[in-house]
Amino acid sequence: MTGPLTYLALRSTRNRLLRQARRLRTPRYAIALLLGLAYLWAVGVWQRPASGPPGVSEGTVELLGAAGLALLILYAWLFGADRRALAFTRAEVTWLFPAPLVRRQLIQYKLFRGQFVVFFNVILWTFLLSRGWAGVDPWRRAAGIWVLLTTLSLHRLGVALFRSSLAEHGIAGVRSRAITLALLGLILGAVVVDSLAVLPALRGGWDRGPEAFFAAMGEVADRPVARAILAPCRWMIRPLFAESWAAWAGAMVPAAGLLLLHFVWVLRSDAAFEEAASSAALARRPRRQRHAYGSTYVMRRVPALAASGWPGGALLWKNLAAVVRAESLRSTLLGFSVAVAIVAGLTMAGAGRTVLEIVGWLAASWSAFLLLLGPQWIRNDLRTDLGRLAVLRSYPLRGRTVVGVETAGSTTVLTAIQLGLVAIAYLAFWGGRVDDPSPELRTAVLAGVVVGLPAINFLGMLIQNGAALLFPAWVRIGPDRPIGIEALGQNMLVMLGYLAILAVLLILPAAVAVGVVFALGGMVTWWTVLPSGLAALLIVTAEAHLLLTRLGKIFEATDPSSVAPVESS
């Protein structure tokens, strides 16, 4: 990387740190920073164990860590990895792209800028990891974590470039990656064959208990295919467990070699990406002369919007179309499809009852977990569009309509994800022939979730959107995801306020539901759950109606200049 680009990256990072430091003059940033530091101190000092759990050796921990890394890498290859590390700002596009720089220098510049995030995570994980699990010396631990995180970041970027070349350039991209695809096919075939051979041993170890299962995993990891697959992951993990400087130096040699290979791979992937683009353009030109200078970007198709209809439907269509066009939706749908296929396969095979029960409880737990944290994670509503308040106010819509439609978009996405998880849990419990909870209770819960979950999610999303309207300076507006201790503390403040308000709003519906159950005899049966659930649903609907009406008036009275505008991409 050239001297001017290095200077630009260093000065930009310095200015960013100074800007965040000046924010501490504002009380909300100072409070958020103190809360974030208190949380990290509680997690990293008060609750940090002095050593790892008894009876678990460092070899077992290394094996589990390597297996976890292998799953992360497999996820990146199957579901894709984003290319945000190479996303340039408008200022960088304006000033750097016309400059006398080659593309490789721009890639190096962005990778160097990304080290700011890596170093922050290195400091955080060095503080959080206990000494008994990750070596004694913090400097060795920090260097090992840096190599690990940087290698993973480069691998995700290389996978993203590889997948983009295949997806955007068709046959030309396949031809340019023929050797790589052949190797991946051989590796995948070897893994499938070896997995079928070791599945009975793992199943027997699971049935005998955790110690037998870990012993079976160790035996499986010593097989040639598993040893070859896990070897790079073990190399990345091993520096974290070095007990001396000599052992650490010996472990860092292969880890640093992997880092260097990934760096070269990313640069070479970029070159191959350009070559594939040129090949695809030349292949298309004789057929049709519409595109004389290469490929064009094709946006993912979404259902067309009718020429006439309810005006609020256009705003809802816009929010849902943005989700459909996002890469995360395809990954989520593919993940659900894989999970359903695995559950169906285990059910048809009549095996894996324990695995199905675990999958069922995990899916049910995640659905309940999203009930609390999903409204903060899914943000295709006013929290993304409020920066364009002047445009929203220009629409021929009432304030309550805008707030309701914006809230309905994120509610639809959250509810669909939760219902998918509940369906997976129901199928897993049914396939595993789980008796507790009983099939009747599971069916009742499923019916109650389908009926009541959308209303509760809508109420929770109204709270989040109301916070953005009332306190825009305290809520993150726009699609950007800030990082740092200050952002952690600010998210905690918003989460604590959201949980408190949601709990207060759900007290009355819960009390009414309990009162109906006791009035009908005090027994939890179908004849008591149904009317009590309907009564609670009516109360939640009334609360959402009142809250929506109030937020609509606040939206109409909000001055667009009071909200910081979002820079359009």
TORZAKE-586071 format. One line per field, with one value per residue (C-alpha): x, y, z; residue in one letter; residue number from 1. Coordinates in steps of 0.2 Angstrom, whole numbers, plus 5000, padded with zeros to 4 digits. Example, Ala and Ser with C-alpha at 12.3 -4.5 7.8 and 13.67 -1.06 7.14 Angstrom:
<recs>
X	(5062 | 5068)
Y	(4978 | 4995)
Z	(5039 | 5036)
rest	(a | s)
nr	(1 | 2)
</recs>
This chain:
<recs>
X	(5000 | 5007 | 5012 | 4997 | 4984 | 4993 | 4992 | 4974 | 4970 | 4979 | 4972 | 4954 | 4956 | 4963 | 4949 | 4936 | 4943 | 4944 | 4926 | 4920 | 4930 | 4922 | 4905 | 4908 | 4903 | 4885 | 4877 | 4869 | 4886 | 4894 | 4881 | 4881 | 4900 | 4899 | 4886 | 4896 | 4911 | 4902 | 4895 | 4912 | 4919 | 4905 | 4907 | 4926 | 4931 | 4917 | 4911 | 4927 | 4933 | 4950 | 4952 | 4943 | 4930 | 4937 | 4939 | 4941 | 4958 | 4966 | 4966 | 4947 | 4945 | 4956 | 4946 | 4930 | 4937 | 4943 | 4926 | 4918 | 4929 | 4926 | 4907 | 4909 | 4919 | 4906 | 4893 | 4902 | 4904 | 4885 | 4876 | 4889 | 4898 | 4895 | 4907 | 4905 | 4924 | 4926 | 4912 | 4918 | 4910 | 4905 | 4919 | 4931 | 4923 | 4924 | 4942 | 4951 | 4944 | 4949 | 4967 | 4981 | 4979 | 4977 | 4962 | 4974 | 4980 | 4962 | 4959 | 4974 | 4968 | 4951 | 4959 | 4970 | 4955 | 4946 | 4960 | 4952 | 4937 | 4949 | 4960 | 4945 | 4939 | 4957 | 4956 | 4939 | 4942 | 4959 | 4950 | 4936 | 4945 | 4950 | 4969 | 4965 | 4958 | 4969 | 4987 | 4995 | 5003 | 4990 | 5002 | 5003 | 4985 | 4982 | 4993 | 4985 | 4968 | 4973 | 4980 | 4964 | 4952 | 4961 | 4962 | 4944 | 4940 | 4951 | 4943 | 4925 | 4931 | 4939 | 4923 | 4912 | 4923 | 4923 | 4904 | 4902 | 4912 | 4902 | 4885 | 4888 | 4898 | 4890 | 4900 | 4915 | 4916 | 4915 | 4928 | 4940 | 4937 | 4936 | 4951 | 4945 | 4927 | 4934 | 4944 | 4929 | 4919 | 4932 | 4933 | 4914 | 4913 | 4926 | 4918 | 4901 | 4908 | 4918 | 4903 | 4892 | 4905 | 4908 | 4889 | 4886 | 4901 | 4895 | 4877 | 4883 | 4894 | 4880 | 4869 | 4882 | 4885 | 4896 | 4912 | 4909 | 4904 | 4919 | 4930 | 4921 | 4924 | 4942 | 4943 | 4934 | 4945 | 4960 | 4954 | 4963 | 4949 | 4944 | 4962 | 4966 | 4950 | 4953 | 4972 | 4970 | 4958 | 4969 | 4983 | 4973 | 4967 | 4984 | 4993 | 4979 | 4984 | 5003 | 5011 | 5028 | 5035 | 5044 | 5028 | 5019 | 5032 | 5031 | 5012 | 5012 | 5023 | 5008 | 4995 | 5005 | 5007 | 4989 | 4986 | 4999 | 4990 | 4973 | 4980 | 4987 | 4971 | 4960 | 4972 | 4972 | 4953 | 4951 | 4962 | 4952 | 4936 | 4941 | 4946 | 4930 | 4920 | 4930 | 4927 | 4908 | 4907 | 4916 | 4905 | 4889 | 4894 | 4892 | 4875 | 4867 | 4876 | 4866 | 4880 | 4896 | 4907 | 4903 | 4890 | 4877 | 4870 | 4853 | 4843 | 4834 | 4816 | 4802 | 4783 | 4777 | 4767 | 4750 | 4747 | 4733 | 4728 | 4730 | 4744 | 4750 | 4753 | 4767 | 4777 | 4774 | 4780 | 4795 | 4801 | 4797 | 4806 | 4821 | 4821 | 4818 | 4833 | 4845 | 4857 | 4853 | 4835 | 4842 | 4854 | 4839 | 4828 | 4842 | 4846 | 4827 | 4827 | 4842 | 4835 | 4819 | 4827 | 4838 | 4823 | 4813 | 4828 | 4830 | 4812 | 4810 | 4826 | 4818 | 4835 | 4842 | 4828 | 4840 | 4846 | 4829 | 4824 | 4839 | 4835 | 4817 | 4822 | 4835 | 4822 | 4809 | 4822 | 4827 | 4809 | 4806 | 4823 | 4818 | 4802 | 4813 | 4828 | 4821 | 4813 | 4830 | 4838 | 4826 | 4825 | 4816 | 4805 | 4806 | 4823 | 4830 | 4819 | 4817 | 4833 | 4822 | 4808 | 4805 | 4801 | 4790 | 4780 | 4778 | 4768 | 4748 | 4747 | 4741 | 4754 | 4747 | 4746 | 4765 | 4769 | 4758 | 4764 | 4782 | 4780 | 4770 | 4785 | 4797 | 4783 | 4780 | 4799 | 4801 | 4785 | 4789 | 4806 | 4798 | 4785 | 4798 | 4808 | 4791 | 4787 | 4805 | 4803 | 4786 | 4792 | 4807 | 4797 | 4785 | 4799 | 4808 | 4792 | 4795 | 4782 | 4786 | 4778 | 4764 | 4758 | 4741 | 4751 | 4762 | 4748 | 4739 | 4755 | 4757 | 4740 | 4742 | 4758 | 4751 | 4736 | 4745 | 4763 | 4759 | 4750 | 4764 | 4777 | 4768 | 4767 | 4785 | 4790 | 4779 | 4789 | 4805 | 4798 | 4791 | 4808 | 4815 | 4802 | 4803 | 4821 | 4830 | 4846 | 4846 | 4842 | 4852 | 4845 | 4849 | 4856 | 4874 | 4879 | 4891 | 4904 | 4913 | 4909 | 4899 | 4887 | 4886 | 4880 | 4868 | 4860 | 4859 | 4850 | 4837 | 4835 | 4832 | 4819 | 4811 | 4809 | 4803 | 4789 | 4784 | 4783 | 4771 | 4760 | 4759 | 4754 | 4736 | 4733 | 4742 | 4731 | 4715 | 4720 | 4723 | 4707 | 4697 | 4706 | 4701 | 4683 | 4681 | 4687 | 4706 | 4711 | 4722 | 4713 | 4707 | 4691 | 4700 | 4715 | 4705 | 4694 | 4708 | 4720 | 4707 | 4704 | 4722 | 4723 | 4709 | 4719 | 4735 | 4726 | 4718 | 4735 | 4743 | 4729 | 4731 | 4749 | 4748 | 4736 | 4748 | 4763 | 4754 | 4751 | 4769 | 4775 | 4764 | 4771 | 4790 | 4801 | 4811 | 4826 | 4826 | 4832 | 4849 | 4848 | 4854 | 4866 | 4859 | 4870)
Y	(5000 | 5017 | 5031 | 5042 | 5028 | 5023 | 5041 | 5042 | 5026 | 5032 | 5049 | 5043 | 5031 | 5045 | 5057 | 5043 | 5040 | 5059 | 5061 | 5047 | 5055 | 5072 | 5063 | 5060 | 5078 | 5073 | 5065 | 5051 | 5045 | 5046 | 5036 | 5023 | 5022 | 5019 | 5006 | 4997 | 4997 | 4991 | 4977 | 4971 | 4973 | 4962 | 4949 | 4949 | 4951 | 4946 | 4931 | 4926 | 4908 | 4906 | 4891 | 4880 | 4867 | 4852 | 4836 | 4845 | 4845 | 4858 | 4845 | 4843 | 4862 | 4864 | 4851 | 4859 | 4876 | 4869 | 4860 | 4877 | 4886 | 4872 | 4875 | 4894 | 4891 | 4879 | 4891 | 4904 | 4892 | 4887 | 4903 | 4915 | 4930 | 4948 | 4959 | 4975 | 4974 | 4981 | 4993 | 5011 | 5027 | 5040 | 5051 | 5037 | 5033 | 5051 | 5054 | 5037 | 5029 | 5043 | 5043 | 5034 | 5018 | 5000 | 4990 | 4979 | 4995 | 5000 | 4982 | 4983 | 5000 | 4993 | 4978 | 4990 | 5001 | 4985 | 4981 | 4995 | 4983 | 4968 | 4977 | 4982 | 4963 | 4958 | 4969 | 4964 | 4945 | 4946 | 4954 | 4942 | 4925 | 4918 | 4913 | 4895 | 4893 | 4904 | 4904 | 4914 | 4929 | 4942 | 4947 | 4929 | 4928 | 4945 | 4940 | 4923 | 4931 | 4944 | 4931 | 4920 | 4935 | 4942 | 4925 | 4922 | 4939 | 4936 | 4919 | 4926 | 4939 | 4926 | 4916 | 4931 | 4935 | 4917 | 4915 | 4932 | 4927 | 4911 | 4919 | 4934 | 4927 | 4910 | 4898 | 4909 | 4910 | 4891 | 4889 | 4900 | 4891 | 4873 | 4867 | 4874 | 4868 | 4850 | 4851 | 4856 | 4842 | 4829 | 4836 | 4837 | 4819 | 4813 | 4821 | 4814 | 4796 | 4798 | 4805 | 4790 | 4779 | 4787 | 4791 | 4775 | 4778 | 4796 | 4790 | 4777 | 4790 | 4802 | 4789 | 4784 | 4802 | 4817 | 4809 | 4795 | 4807 | 4818 | 4802 | 4797 | 4814 | 4812 | 4796 | 4803 | 4818 | 4806 | 4798 | 4804 | 4814 | 4823 | 4826 | 4834 | 4844 | 4851 | 4853 | 4871 | 4875 | 4868 | 4878 | 4894 | 4889 | 4882 | 4898 | 4903 | 4888 | 4890 | 4889 | 4896 | 4908 | 4893 | 4884 | 4899 | 4903 | 4885 | 4887 | 4904 | 4898 | 4888 | 4901 | 4915 | 4905 | 4902 | 4921 | 4925 | 4912 | 4920 | 4937 | 4931 | 4922 | 4937 | 4947 | 4933 | 4931 | 4949 | 4947 | 4931 | 4941 | 4954 | 4940 | 4931 | 4948 | 4951 | 4933 | 4935 | 4951 | 4944 | 4928 | 4939 | 4952 | 4941 | 4935 | 4952 | 4969 | 4977 | 4977 | 4982 | 4984 | 4970 | 4964 | 4974 | 4972 | 4963 | 4966 | 4952 | 4951 | 4955 | 4954 | 4969 | 4983 | 4986 | 5002 | 5007 | 5002 | 5007 | 5020 | 5013 | 4996 | 5005 | 5009 | 4991 | 4984 | 4995 | 4988 | 4970 | 4972 | 4978 | 4962 | 4951 | 4959 | 4957 | 4943 | 4938 | 4932 | 4919 | 4913 | 4912 | 4903 | 4891 | 4888 | 4884 | 4872 | 4863 | 4861 | 4855 | 4842 | 4836 | 4834 | 4825 | 4814 | 4809 | 4806 | 4795 | 4785 | 4782 | 4787 | 4802 | 4804 | 4813 | 4824 | 4829 | 4833 | 4845 | 4853 | 4855 | 4864 | 4874 | 4880 | 4884 | 4893 | 4904 | 4908 | 4914 | 4923 | 4933 | 4938 | 4949 | 4953 | 4952 | 4969 | 4977 | 4966 | 4968 | 4986 | 4988 | 5001 | 5019 | 5016 | 5014 | 5027 | 5041 | 5049 | 5053 | 5060 | 5075 | 5062 | 5052 | 5067 | 5072 | 5056 | 5057 | 5047 | 5050 | 5049 | 5033 | 5025 | 5028 | 5022 | 5007 | 5002 | 5004 | 4994 | 4980 | 4977 | 4973 | 4963 | 4952 | 4948 | 4944 | 4934 | 4923 | 4919 | 4914 | 4904 | 4895 | 4891 | 4885 | 4874 | 4866 | 4863 | 4855 | 4843 | 4839 | 4835 | 4825 | 4815 | 4812 | 4806 | 4817 | 4815 | 4830 | 4842 | 4832 | 4832 | 4840 | 4854 | 4857 | 4858 | 4871 | 4881 | 4881 | 4887 | 4901 | 4906 | 4907 | 4918 | 4929 | 4931 | 4944 | 4955 | 4954 | 4957 | 4972 | 4979 | 4977 | 4985 | 5000 | 5002 | 5002 | 5014 | 5025 | 5027 | 5032 | 5045 | 5052 | 5050 | 5050 | 5055 | 5040 | 5027 | 5022 | 5029 | 5022 | 5005 | 5008 | 4997 | 5006 | 4997 | 5000 | 5000 | 5016 | 5007 | 4992 | 5003 | 5012 | 4996 | 4990 | 5006 | 5004 | 4986 | 4989 | 5002 | 4991 | 4976 | 4987 | 4995 | 4979 | 4971 | 4985 | 4983 | 4964 | 4964 | 4968 | 4955 | 4942 | 4947 | 4946 | 4929 | 4922 | 4929 | 4921 | 4904 | 4905 | 4910 | 4895 | 4883 | 4886 | 4871 | 4874 | 4865 | 4869 | 4876 | 4888 | 4892 | 4897 | 4911 | 4917 | 4919 | 4928 | 4940 | 4944 | 4946 | 4959 | 4969 | 4968 | 4974 | 4989 | 4994 | 4993 | 5004 | 5017 | 5017 | 5018 | 5033 | 5042 | 5039 | 5044 | 5062 | 5063 | 5058 | 5072 | 5085 | 5080 | 5092 | 5084 | 5095 | 5087 | 5070 | 5069 | 5064 | 5048 | 5048 | 5040 | 5026)
Z	(5000 | 4995 | 5008 | 5005 | 5007 | 5024 | 5029 | 5025 | 5034 | 5050 | 5050 | 5047 | 5062 | 5073 | 5068 | 5071 | 5089 | 5092 | 5086 | 5098 | 5112 | 5109 | 5110 | 5129 | 5132 | 5128 | 5143 | 5133 | 5126 | 5143 | 5152 | 5138 | 5139 | 5158 | 5156 | 5143 | 5154 | 5169 | 5159 | 5152 | 5170 | 5177 | 5163 | 5162 | 5180 | 5192 | 5183 | 5174 | 5180 | 5186 | 5175 | 5163 | 5169 | 5178 | 5169 | 5152 | 5144 | 5133 | 5119 | 5121 | 5121 | 5106 | 5097 | 5101 | 5095 | 5079 | 5076 | 5079 | 5067 | 5054 | 5056 | 5054 | 5038 | 5032 | 5035 | 5025 | 5010 | 5011 | 5015 | 5009 | 5017 | 5014 | 5005 | 5017 | 5020 | 5002 | 5003 | 4999 | 5005 | 4993 | 4997 | 4994 | 4977 | 4972 | 4977 | 4976 | 4961 | 4949 | 4957 | 4949 | 4959 | 4954 | 4961 | 4972 | 4981 | 4985 | 4992 | 5003 | 5009 | 5014 | 5023 | 5032 | 5038 | 5043 | 5056 | 5067 | 5070 | 5072 | 5085 | 5095 | 5095 | 5100 | 5115 | 5120 | 5119 | 5127 | 5142 | 5142 | 5140 | 5156 | 5159 | 5161 | 5144 | 5133 | 5140 | 5154 | 5145 | 5138 | 5124 | 5117 | 5119 | 5110 | 5096 | 5094 | 5093 | 5081 | 5069 | 5071 | 5068 | 5053 | 5045 | 5047 | 5040 | 5025 | 5023 | 5023 | 5010 | 4999 | 5000 | 4995 | 4980 | 4975 | 4976 | 4968 | 4953 | 4951 | 4953 | 4942 | 4928 | 4925 | 4914 | 4913 | 4932 | 4933 | 4920 | 4929 | 4946 | 4938 | 4949 | 4965 | 4962 | 4959 | 4975 | 4985 | 4977 | 4982 | 5000 | 5002 | 4995 | 5007 | 5022 | 5018 | 5016 | 5032 | 5042 | 5037 | 5043 | 5061 | 5064 | 5074 | 5085 | 5089 | 5092 | 5104 | 5113 | 5115 | 5122 | 5135 | 5142 | 5139 | 5143 | 5131 | 5118 | 5119 | 5119 | 5103 | 5095 | 5099 | 5090 | 5075 | 5075 | 5073 | 5057 | 5041 | 5033 | 5050 | 5054 | 5037 | 5038 | 5055 | 5054 | 5048 | 5061 | 5074 | 5068 | 5070 | 5088 | 5095 | 5099 | 5111 | 5122 | 5122 | 5139 | 5135 | 5122 | 5114 | 5112 | 5106 | 5093 | 5086 | 5085 | 5077 | 5062 | 5053 | 5059 | 5052 | 5036 | 5034 | 5037 | 5023 | 5011 | 5014 | 5010 | 4994 | 4990 | 4992 | 4981 | 4968 | 4970 | 4965 | 4950 | 4945 | 4948 | 4935 | 4923 | 4924 | 4922 | 4906 | 4899 | 4903 | 4894 | 4878 | 4879 | 4879 | 4866 | 4850 | 4856 | 4860 | 4858 | 4872 | 4884 | 4875 | 4891 | 4902 | 4914 | 4922 | 4940 | 4940 | 4955 | 4963 | 4957 | 4969 | 4967 | 4957 | 4965 | 4958 | 4949 | 4961 | 4978 | 4996 | 4997 | 5013 | 5004 | 4994 | 5009 | 5016 | 4999 | 5000 | 5017 | 5013 | 4996 | 5004 | 5015 | 5000 | 4991 | 5006 | 5005 | 5023 | 5018 | 5006 | 5019 | 5032 | 5020 | 5016 | 5034 | 5038 | 5023 | 5029 | 5046 | 5040 | 5029 | 5043 | 5055 | 5042 | 5038 | 5056 | 5058 | 5043 | 5048 | 5065 | 5074 | 5083 | 5096 | 5107 | 5093 | 5088 | 5106 | 5107 | 5090 | 5096 | 5112 | 5104 | 5091 | 5104 | 5115 | 5100 | 5096 | 5114 | 5113 | 5098 | 5106 | 5118 | 5107 | 5089 | 5089 | 5092 | 5078 | 5064 | 5059 | 5042 | 5049 | 5055 | 5063 | 5046 | 5037 | 5050 | 5043 | 5028 | 5038 | 5026 | 5012 | 5023 | 5028 | 5010 | 5007 | 5006 | 5022 | 5040 | 5053 | 5061 | 5044 | 5041 | 5059 | 5057 | 5040 | 5045 | 5061 | 5051 | 5040 | 5053 | 5063 | 5047 | 5046 | 5064 | 5065 | 5050 | 5058 | 5074 | 5066 | 5056 | 5072 | 5081 | 5066 | 5067 | 5086 | 5083 | 5070 | 5080 | 5095 | 5085 | 5076 | 5092 | 5100 | 5115 | 5129 | 5139 | 5134 | 5129 | 5111 | 5116 | 5125 | 5110 | 5098 | 5110 | 5111 | 5092 | 5090 | 5103 | 5095 | 5078 | 5084 | 5098 | 5092 | 5078 | 5090 | 5104 | 5091 | 5084 | 5101 | 5104 | 5087 | 5091 | 5107 | 5097 | 5084 | 5097 | 5105 | 5089 | 5087 | 5104 | 5107 | 5090 | 5098 | 5109 | 5096 | 5081 | 5065 | 5049 | 5042 | 5050 | 5064 | 5076 | 5086 | 5102 | 5121 | 5119 | 5106 | 5118 | 5132 | 5121 | 5115 | 5133 | 5138 | 5124 | 5128 | 5146 | 5142 | 5130 | 5141 | 5156 | 5145 | 5137 | 5154 | 5160 | 5144 | 5146 | 5164 | 5161 | 5147 | 5158 | 5173 | 5162 | 5155 | 5172 | 5179 | 5164 | 5168 | 5187 | 5182 | 5172 | 5185 | 5187 | 5176 | 5161 | 5147 | 5129 | 5136 | 5147 | 5137 | 5121 | 5130 | 5141 | 5126 | 5116 | 5130 | 5132 | 5113 | 5114 | 5128 | 5118 | 5102 | 5112 | 5119 | 5102 | 5095 | 5108 | 5106 | 5087 | 5088 | 5100 | 5090 | 5074 | 5081 | 5087 | 5069 | 5062 | 5074 | 5073 | 5064 | 5050 | 5055 | 5073 | 5065 | 5058 | 5039 | 5032 | 5018 | 5003 | 4995)
rest	(m | t | g | p | l | t | y | l | a | l | r | s | t | r | n | r | l | l | r | q | a | r | r | l | r | t | p | r | y | a | i | a | l | l | l | g | l | a | y | l | w | a | v | g | v | w | q | r | p | a | s | g | p | p | g | v | s | e | g | t | v | e | l | l | g | a | a | g | l | a | l | l | i | l | y | a | w | l | f | g | a | d | r | r | a | l | a | f | t | r | a | e | v | t | w | l | f | p | a | p | l | v | r | r | q | l | i | q | y | k | l | f | r | g | q | f | v | v | f | f | n | v | i | l | w | t | f | l | l | s | r | g | w | a | g | v | d | p | w | r | r | a | a | g | i | w | v | l | l | t | t | l | s | l | h | r | l | g | v | a | l | f | r | s | s | l | a | e | h | g | i | a | g | v | r | s | r | a | i | t | l | a | l | l | g | l | i | l | g | a | v | v | v | d | s | l | a | v | l | p | a | l | r | g | g | w | d | r | g | p | e | a | f | f | a | a | m | g | e | v | a | d | r | p | v | a | r | a | i | l | a | p | c | r | w | m | i | r | p | l | f | a | e | s | w | a | a | w | a | g | a | m | v | p | a | a | g | l | l | l | l | h | f | v | w | v | l | r | s | d | a | a | f | e | e | a | a | s | s | a | a | l | a | r | r | p | r | r | q | r | h | a | y | g | s | t | y | v | m | r | r | v | p | a | l | a | a | s | g | w | p | g | g | a | l | l | w | k | n | l | a | a | v | v | r | a | e | s | l | r | s | t | l | l | g | f | s | v | a | v | a | i | v | a | g | l | t | m | a | g | a | g | r | t | v | l | e | i | v | g | w | l | a | a | s | w | s | a | f | l | l | l | l | g | p | q | w | i | r | n | d | l | r | t | d | l | g | r | l | a | v | l | r | s | y | p | l | r | g | r | t | v | v | g | v | e | t | a | g | s | t | t | v | l | t | a | i | q | l | g | l | v | a | i | a | y | l | a | f | w | g | g | r | v | d | d | p | s | p | e | l | r | t | a | v | l | a | g | v | v | v | g | l | p | a | i | n | f | l | g | m | l | i | q | n | g | a | a | l | l | f | p | a | w | v | r | i | g | p | d | r | p | i | g | i | e | a | l | g | q | n | m | l | v | m | l | g | y | l | a | i | l | a | v | l | l | i | l | p | a | a | v | a | v | g | v | v | f | a | l | g | g | m | v | t | w | w | t | v | l | p | s | g | l | a | a | l | l | i | v | t | a | e | a | h | l | l | l | t | r | l | g | k | i | f | e | a | t | d | p | s | s | v | a | p | v | e | s | s)
nr	(1 | 2 | 3 | 4 | 5 | 6 | 7 | 8 | 9 | 10 | 11 | 12 | 13 | 14 | 15 | 16 | 17 | 18 | 19 | 20 | 21 | 22 | 23 | 24 | 25 | 26 | 27 | 28 | 29 | 30 | 31 | 32 | 33 | 34 | 35 | 36 | 37 | 38 | 39 | 40 | 41 | 42 | 43 | 44 | 45 | 46 | 47 | 48 | 49 | 50 | 51 | 52 | 53 | 54 | 55 | 56 | 57 | 58 | 59 | 60 | 61 | 62 | 63 | 64 | 65 | 66 | 67 | 68 | 69 | 70 | 71 | 72 | 73 | 74 | 75 | 76 | 77 | 78 | 79 | 80 | 81 | 82 | 83 | 84 | 85 | 86 | 87 | 88 | 89 | 90 | 91 | 92 | 93 | 94 | 95 | 96 | 97 | 98 | 99 | 100 | 101 | 102 | 103 | 104 | 105 | 106 | 107 | 108 | 109 | 110 | 111 | 112 | 113 | 114 | 115 | 116 | 117 | 118 | 119 | 120 | 121 | 122 | 123 | 124 | 125 | 126 | 127 | 128 | 129 | 130 | 131 | 132 | 133 | 134 | 135 | 136 | 137 | 138 | 139 | 140 | 141 | 142 | 143 | 144 | 145 | 146 | 147 | 148 | 149 | 150 | 151 | 152 | 153 | 154 | 155 | 156 | 157 | 158 | 159 | 160 | 161 | 162 | 163 | 164 | 165 | 166 | 167 | 168 | 169 | 170 | 171 | 172 | 173 | 174 | 175 | 176 | 177 | 178 | 179 | 180 | 181 | 182 | 183 | 184 | 185 | 186 | 187 | 188 | 189 | 190 | 191 | 192 | 193 | 194 | 195 | 196 | 197 | 198 | 199 | 200 | 201 | 202 | 203 | 204 | 205 | 206 | 207 | 208 | 209 | 210 | 211 | 212 | 213 | 214 | 215 | 216 | 217 | 218 | 219 | 220 | 221 | 222 | 223 | 224 | 225 | 226 | 227 | 228 | 229 | 230 | 231 | 232 | 233 | 234 | 235 | 236 | 237 | 238 | 239 | 240 | 241 | 242 | 243 | 244 | 245 | 246 | 247 | 248 | 249 | 250 | 251 | 252 | 253 | 254 | 255 | 256 | 257 | 258 | 259 | 260 | 261 | 262 | 263 | 264 | 265 | 266 | 267 | 268 | 269 | 270 | 271 | 272 | 273 | 274 | 275 | 276 | 277 | 278 | 279 | 280 | 281 | 282 | 283 | 284 | 285 | 286 | 287 | 288 | 289 | 290 | 291 | 292 | 293 | 294 | 295 | 296 | 297 | 298 | 299 | 300 | 301 | 302 | 303 | 304 | 305 | 306 | 307 | 308 | 309 | 310 | 311 | 312 | 313 | 314 | 315 | 316 | 317 | 318 | 319 | 320 | 321 | 322 | 323 | 324 | 325 | 326 | 327 | 328 | 329 | 330 | 331 | 332 | 333 | 334 | 335 | 336 | 337 | 338 | 339 | 340 | 341 | 342 | 343 | 344 | 345 | 346 | 347 | 348 | 349 | 350 | 351 | 352 | 353 | 354 | 355 | 356 | 357 | 358 | 359 | 360 | 361 | 362 | 363 | 364 | 365 | 366 | 367 | 368 | 369 | 370 | 371 | 372 | 373 | 374 | 375 | 376 | 377 | 378 | 379 | 380 | 381 | 382 | 383 | 384 | 385 | 386 | 387 | 388 | 389 | 390 | 391 | 392 | 393 | 394 | 395 | 396 | 397 | 398 | 399 | 400 | 401 | 402 | 403 | 404 | 405 | 406 | 407 | 408 | 409 | 410 | 411 | 412 | 413 | 414 | 415 | 416 | 417 | 418 | 419 | 420 | 421 | 422 | 423 | 424 | 425 | 426 | 427 | 428 | 429 | 430 | 431 | 432 | 433 | 434 | 435 | 436 | 437 | 438 | 439 | 440 | 441 | 442 | 443 | 444 | 445 | 446 | 447 | 448 | 449 | 450 | 451 | 452 | 453 | 454 | 455 | 456 | 457 | 458 | 459 | 460 | 461 | 462 | 463 | 464 | 465 | 466 | 467 | 468 | 469 | 470 | 471 | 472 | 473 | 474 | 475 | 476 | 477 | 478 | 479 | 480 | 481 | 482 | 483 | 484 | 485 | 486 | 487 | 488 | 489 | 490 | 491 | 492 | 493 | 494 | 495 | 496 | 497 | 498 | 499 | 500 | 501 | 502 | 503 | 504 | 505 | 506 | 507 | 508 | 509 | 510 | 511 | 512 | 513 | 514 | 515 | 516 | 517 | 518 | 519 | 520 | 521 | 522 | 523 | 524 | 525 | 526 | 527 | 528 | 529 | 530 | 531 | 532 | 533 | 534 | 535 | 536 | 537 | 538 | 539 | 540 | 541 | 542 | 543 | 544 | 545 | 546 | 547 | 548 | 549 | 550 | 551 | 552 | 553 | 554 | 555 | 556 | 557 | 558 | 559 | 560 | 561 | 562 | 563 | 564 | 565 | 566 | 567 | 568 | 569)
</recs>
